[in-house]
Amino acid sequence: MSETNDPIQAILDEYEQLQTRLSDPDVYSDQGMARKLGRRSAELRPIVETHNKLVQAREDHEAAAEMAELDEEFAAEAKELEAQIPELEEKLRRLLIPRDPNDGRDAILEVKGGEGGEEAALFAGDLLRMYIRYAENRGWKTEMLSATESDLGGYKDAQVAIKGTGSEPAEGVYAALKFEGGVHRVQRVPVTESQGRVHTSAAGVLVFPEVDEPEEIEIHDNDLKIDVYRSSGPGGQSVNTTDSAVRITHLPTGIVVAMQNEKSQIQNRAAAMRVLRSRLLAHQQEQIEAEQADQRRSQVRTMDRSERIRTYNFPENRIADHRTGYKAYNLDAVLDGDLQAVIDSCIEMDEAERLAHVGEGN
């Protein structure tokens, strides 16, 4: 394993420097910097801990092997350690797979009704409830930022912020939900269908990493086009007598964010800017990945947001992920928030792809 000594030592040195900086009270005068350092420390901690366990296991094995001929207990210990070492080596190799730098972040998730009119809006509502219940199961907090309801109680579109518990990056909100972006297809009998025929409709999901501090993403006032208008409810009727709704267009990228849930124009603008920063962070990351030709992009988390990623078949109570081949007949439980197995199939496939490319280009 000598070939890993240099990169491991660099990580050990960086981790030690991070602990020194994080122990300095002055660092916390800049909360954005403190969060950034803390996130990096949490990312490196499992690598450092596993490396230390591996070093200790090798030293203990060497000592036990020397004493094995004199004592059967040492012989048994040497045999046990001999089996542990390859497991620790493999765990370390997996931990050294480059992570998405945004994995430890919270997320903003959007759902939009697609093809299918009212039925698509109802399905978008089902998806939103699924994600909220999944978040509750994980102990995460959710905050509805914006929602446009349809006539029958579904959602034409909705945006929700999901905040984690400050755990390891691999357990972060964005790490879990980033694979949910794409087109979700539903097959069922719509409530508006009198003949009992199964229809197919769709809803879109977008997931963006949440920005910790406004200053993290630089936005110039001259780059923004801000429009105000009256809020509307289901069917398009006006629900406000003042121009409180806000639409912000980021001119350099063409990204548009609209908010109308709050009664105050100031509150809607603040919420819109929050979503805009998250979208710009994701946009910047996509540009970096596209520019670095030697950096492999995940084959699971496609940048094509029009990709049909999953089918929810109500008559068969079946859920199928088209990227990973995952299939199960517990759709009712999944829609009630039991989504982990589906998400794990995406994480495992992405990890396998990344692991297969470790060492390429070196």
C-alpha positions in Angstrom: 0.0 0.0 0.0 3.0 2.3 -0.2 1.6 3.9 -3.4 -1.0 5.6 -1.2 1.5 7.1 1.3 1.8 10.5 -0.4 -1.9 11.3 -0.8 -2.6 9.9 2.6 0.1 12.0 4.2 -1.3 15.1 2.5 -4.7 14.3 3.9 -3.3 13.7 7.4 -1.5 17.1 7.2 -4.5 18.9 6.0 -6.7 17.4 8.7 -4.2 18.4 11.4 -4.1 21.9 10.1 -7.9 22.0 10.0 -8.1 20.9 13.7 -5.7 23.7 14.6 -7.7 26.3 12.8 -11.0 25.0 14.2 -9.6 25.3 17.7 -9.0 29.0 17.2 -11.9 31.0 18.5 -11.2 33.8 16.0 -12.2 31.5 13.1 -15.8 31.6 14.4 -16.1 35.4 13.8 -16.6 34.4 10.2 -19.4 31.8 10.4 -19.2 31.1 6.6 -15.5 30.2 6.9 -16.1 28.1 10.1 -18.8 26.1 8.3 -16.6 25.6 5.3 -13.7 24.4 7.5 -16.0 22.2 9.5 -17.5 20.6 6.4 -14.0 19.8 5.1 -12.9 18.4 8.4 -16.0 16.1 8.5 -15.2 15.0 5.0 -11.6 14.0 5.9 -12.3 12.5 9.4 -13.4 9.0 8.2 -10.3 8.8 6.0 -8.0 9.7 8.9 -9.8 7.4 11.4 -9.7 4.4 9.0 -6.0 5.1 8.1 -5.1 5.2 11.8 -7.0 1.9 12.4 -5.1 0.3 9.5 -1.7 1.4 10.8 -2.6 0.1 14.2 -3.8 -3.2 12.8 -0.6 -3.7 10.8 1.6 -2.9 13.9 -0.5 -5.2 16.1 -0.4 -8.0 13.5 3.4 -7.7 13.2 3.8 -7.9 17.0 1.3 -10.8 17.3 3.0 -12.7 14.5 6.4 -12.5 16.2 4.9 -14.0 19.4 2.6 -16.6 17.6 5.0 -19.5 18.0 5.3 -18.9 21.8 1.6 -18.4 22.6 -1.6 -19.7 20.9 -3.5 -16.6 21.9 -1.1 -14.4 19.9 -1.4 -16.8 17.0 -5.2 -16.4 17.1 -4.9 -12.7 17.3 -2.5 -12.6 14.4 -4.9 -14.6 12.3 -7.8 -12.3 13.2 -5.8 -9.2 12.4 -4.6 -10.7 9.1 -8.3 -10.9 8.1 -9.1 -7.3 9.2 -6.3 -5.6 7.3 -7.6 -6.2 3.8 -11.0 -5.0 4.9 -9.6 -1.8 6.3 -7.5 -1.4 3.1 -10.6 -1.7 0.9 -12.6 0.7 3.2 -9.8 3.2 2.9 -9.6 2.8 -0.9 -13.4 3.6 -1.1 -13.1 6.6 1.2 -10.4 8.0 -1.0 -12.8 8.2 -4.0 -13.3 11.9 -4.7 -16.6 13.1 -3.2 -18.9 15.7 -4.6 -17.8 18.9 -2.7 -21.4 19.7 -2.1 -22.4 16.4 -0.4 -22.3 17.8 3.1 -24.7 20.7 2.2 -28.4 21.1 2.9 -30.6 21.2 -0.2 -33.4 23.0 -2.0 -35.8 20.6 -3.8 -38.3 21.6 -6.4 -41.1 19.6 -7.9 -43.1 20.6 -11.0 -46.2 19.0 -12.5 -45.3 17.9 -16.1 -47.3 16.1 -18.8 -50.8 15.3 -17.7 -52.4 18.5 -16.4 -54.3 18.0 -13.1 -53.1 14.4 -12.7 -49.5 15.5 -13.1 -50.0 18.2 -10.4 -51.5 15.7 -8.1 -48.5 13.4 -8.6 -46.2 16.3 -8.0 -48.0 16.7 -4.7 -47.4 13.0 -3.9 -43.7 13.3 -4.6 -43.4 16.4 -2.4 -45.1 14.6 0.5 -42.8 11.6 -0.1 -39.7 13.7 0.2 -41.0 15.6 3.3 -41.8 12.3 5.0 -38.4 10.9 4.0 -36.8 14.0 5.5 -38.8 13.5 8.7 -37.7 9.9 8.9 -34.1 11.1 8.7 -34.6 13.7 11.4 -34.2 16.6 8.9 -36.1 19.8 9.0 -38.2 21.1 6.1 -39.3 24.6 5.2 -41.8 25.3 2.4 -40.4 28.2 0.3 -42.9 28.4 -2.5 -45.9 26.5 -3.7 -48.5 26.9 -6.5 -51.5 24.7 -5.9 -53.7 23.2 -8.6 -57.5 23.2 -8.6 -57.7 19.7 -7.2 -55.1 20.2 -4.5 -52.0 19.1 -6.2 -49.0 21.3 -7.0 -48.1 22.9 -10.3 -44.8 23.7 -8.6 -43.3 23.8 -5.2 -39.9 24.4 -3.6 -38.9 23.1 -0.2 -35.6 23.7 1.8 -34.4 20.6 3.6 -31.9 21.0 6.5 -29.9 18.2 7.9 -28.4 17.5 11.3 -24.8 18.5 10.6 -23.6 14.9 10.2 -20.9 13.5 8.0 -20.9 14.5 4.3 -21.9 11.0 3.3 -25.0 11.4 5.4 -25.7 15.0 4.1 -29.0 16.0 2.6 -27.6 16.8 -0.8 -25.6 13.6 -0.8 -28.8 11.6 -0.5 -31.2 13.7 -2.6 -29.0 14.8 -5.5 -29.9 11.7 -7.5 -33.6 12.5 -7.4 -33.3 15.2 -10.2 -35.1 14.2 -13.4 -38.5 13.2 -14.7 -40.6 10.9 -12.5 -43.3 9.0 -14.4 -46.6 7.8 -12.8 -48.9 5.1 -14.1 -52.3 5.0 -12.4 -56.1 5.7 -12.9 -56.5 9.5 -12.4 -59.3 10.8 -10.2 -60.7 12.5 -13.2 -60.9 9.3 -15.2 -64.5 7.9 -15.2 -63.7 4.7 -17.3 -61.1 3.3 -14.9 -58.3 3.5 -17.5 -54.6 3.7 -16.5 -53.0 6.9 -17.6 -49.3 7.9 -17.7 -48.2 11.4 -16.6 -45.0 12.9 -15.2 -43.6 15.4 -12.8 -40.1 16.9 -12.7 -37.8 17.1 -9.7 -34.8 19.4 -9.3 -32.3 19.4 -6.4 -29.8 22.1 -5.6 -27.2 22.4 -2.8 -28.1 25.1 -0.3 -25.7 28.0 0.0 -24.5 28.6 3.6 -23.8 32.3 3.4 -25.0 34.9 0.9 -21.4 36.1 0.4 -20.4 32.6 -0.9 -22.0 33.3 -4.2 -21.3 36.8 -5.7 -24.3 38.4 -7.4 -24.1 41.9 -8.8 -27.3 44.0 -8.8 -26.7 44.9 -12.4 -27.0 41.2 -13.4 -30.5 41.0 -12.0 -33.8 41.8 -13.6 -36.5 42.0 -11.0 -40.2 42.0 -11.8 -43.1 42.3 -9.3 -46.7 41.2 -9.9 -49.8 40.1 -8.0 -49.9 36.6 -6.4 -52.3 34.1 -7.9 -53.9 31.0 -6.6 -55.4 27.8 -8.2 -57.0 28.6 -11.5 -55.0 31.8 -11.8 -57.3 34.0 -9.7 -55.6 36.9 -7.8 -55.2 36.3 -4.1 -53.5 39.6 -3.3 -54.3 43.2 -3.9 -50.7 44.3 -3.9 -47.7 43.5 -6.2 -46.0 41.2 -3.6 -44.9 38.4 -5.9 -41.3 38.6 -7.2 -39.6 37.2 -10.3 -35.8 37.5 -10.5 -33.9 36.8 -13.7 -30.1 36.3 -13.5 -29.1 37.8 -16.8 -25.7 36.2 -17.3 -27.1 32.6 -16.9 -30.8 33.1 -17.8 -31.8 31.5 -14.5 -35.3 32.6 -13.4 -36.8 32.3 -9.9 -40.3 33.4 -8.9 -41.8 33.6 -5.4 -45.3 34.5 -4.3 -46.0 32.6 -1.1 -45.3 35.5 1.3 -47.5 38.5 1.6 -44.5 40.8 1.7 -42.5 41.7 -1.5 -39.4 41.9 0.7 -39.9 38.3 2.0 -40.6 37.0 -1.4 -37.4 38.6 -2.7 -35.3 37.2 0.1 -36.7 33.7 -0.6 -36.1 34.1 -4.3 -32.5 35.2 -3.8 -32.0 32.2 -1.5 -33.1 29.8 -4.3 -31.1 31.8 -6.9 -27.9 31.4 -5.0 -28.4 27.6 -4.7 -29.1 27.4 -8.5 -26.0 29.4 -9.2 -23.9 27.2 -7.0 -25.1 24.1 -8.9 -24.5 26.0 -12.2 -20.9 26.8 -11.2 -20.2 23.2 -10.2 -21.6 21.9 -13.5 -19.3 24.3 -15.4 -16.3 23.1 -13.4 -17.1 19.5 -14.1 -17.6 20.2 -17.8 -14.3 22.1 -18.1 -12.3 19.4 -16.4 -12.2 16.7 -19.1 -10.1 14.4 -16.9 -12.6 14.5 -14.1 -15.3 11.8 -14.7 -18.9 12.9 -14.2 -21.3 10.6 -12.4 -23.2 8.3 -14.8 -26.1 8.2 -12.4 -26.5 11.9 -11.6 -26.9 13.0 -15.2 -26.9 16.7 -16.1 -29.8 16.1 -18.5 -32.6 17.1 -16.3 -35.2 15.9 -18.8 -34.1 12.3 -18.3 -36.9 9.9 -17.2 -35.4 8.3 -14.1 -38.1 6.5 -12.3 -41.6 4.9 -12.8 -44.3 4.7 -10.1 -46.8 2.0 -11.2 -49.9 2.1 -8.9 -51.8 -0.9 -10.3 -48.8 -3.2 -9.6 -47.7 -1.2 -6.5 -44.3 -1.2 -8.2 -41.4 1.3 -8.2 -38.6 1.0 -10.7 -35.4 3.1 -11.1 -34.3 3.1 -14.8 -30.7 4.1 -14.1 -29.9 1.4 -11.5 -32.3 -1.4 -12.4 -33.8 -1.2 -8.9 -37.3 -2.6 -8.7 -39.6 -3.3 -5.7 -43.3 -3.8 -5.1 -43.7 -1.5 -2.1 -44.8 1.7 -3.8 -47.2 2.5 -1.0 -44.4 2.4 1.6 -42.0 4.4 -0.7 -44.6 7.2 -1.1 -45.0 7.3 2.6 -41.3 8.1 2.9 -39.6 4.7 2.9 -37.3 5.8 0.1 -33.9 4.8 1.5 -33.5 1.6 -0.5 -34.2 3.4 -3.8 -31.7 6.1 -2.9 -29.1 3.6 -1.8 -29.3 1.9 -5.2 -28.2 5.2 -6.8 -25.5 5.9 -4.3 -24.1 2.3 -4.7 -24.1 2.5 -8.5 -22.4 5.9 -8.4 -19.8 4.7 -5.9 -19.1 1.6 -8.1 -18.6 3.8 -11.1 -16.3 6.2 -9.2 -14.3 3.3 -7.7 -13.8 1.8 -11.2 -12.2 5.0 -12.3 -9.9 5.5 -9.3 -6.4 5.8 -10.7 -7.4 6.8 -14.2 -5.6 9.8 -15.4 -3.0 9.5 -12.7 
